[in-house]
Amino acid sequence: MPQISTQSLSVTIADLGAEMQGLSYQGQELLWEGDPAWWSGQAPILFPIVGLPAPDGVTIDGTPHAIPKHGFARRLPFRVTELTQSRCCHLLEPSQETAAYPFDFRLEIVHEVVGAELSVTATVSNTGDREMPFSFGFHPAFRWPLPGATGPHRIELRNGAEPALARLADGMLGRARMPSPFTAGALTLDPAQYEDDAMIFPEGAGDGLRYLADGAPVLDFRFSNLPNLALWQKPGAPYICVEPWHGLPAAEGAGPELAARPDSMMLRPGAQETFAMTLQVSG
């Protein structure tokens, strides 16, 4: 299993799904371990959809396609194309296992460490001859409580905003918007917040946040080309997922067309889109 490191950070990445399996800061593990008693995931890559298919499935130009929840990338082996002490590149290309998604594409995931900073960059390329609809998201889970934490855990939005909250209704994105759980950009985490599934912020959460608690390392995130945010936990489980997305679950009452999913993207032939999540650890 590939591993990259600096004096401060050590990161392990599986070839299956190009999924991060370990994130150690000065010997302290920060990533959720993936206990299947709660949830076996750790940091799955979401492509080419985010969330469940619509009740009528997924269609592309009106034709049904069997694309599973959060897409197929997280369940497929990637190929390592570069591995150095500090950088690991994984690549996924079309195969029999991706036939439900009838497009020629390249999905490259790059994990790189510099000092106490980890960057995860995804590049989606359309190598075919027609427009390609897709969504993309990161889904990393971090320990809750963090190592050494002595008090409540908090999320602090860098923009200090109070974005409206959306919830899932039978797996679909509800149309209602509820008051923000943030106050001046700050949220104290509580498992009760996830009794109705993920907290989703379709817009307004900005391009970065901090996850922190007294006595614990501070996790400082920045996002690029990822305008949507979700926070999720199975209530009472010892993790919190910080999920920046470009694309949302199918909207409540909407049809199954992939291109019509909220914030879905259309990629021209020969074009590419890049998404990035950077994590600086301190403390």
Secondary structure by P-SEA (a helix, b strand, c coil): ccccccccbbbbbbccccccccccccccccccccccccccccbbbbcccccccccccccccccccccccccccccbbbbbccccccbbbbbbcccccccccccbbbbbbbbbbcccbbbbbbbbbccccbbbbbbbbbbbbbbccccccccccbbbbccccbbbbbbbcccccccccccccccccbbbbbccccccccccccccccccbbbbcccbbbbbbbbccccbbbbbcccccccccccccccccccccccccccccccbbbbccccccccbbbbbbcc
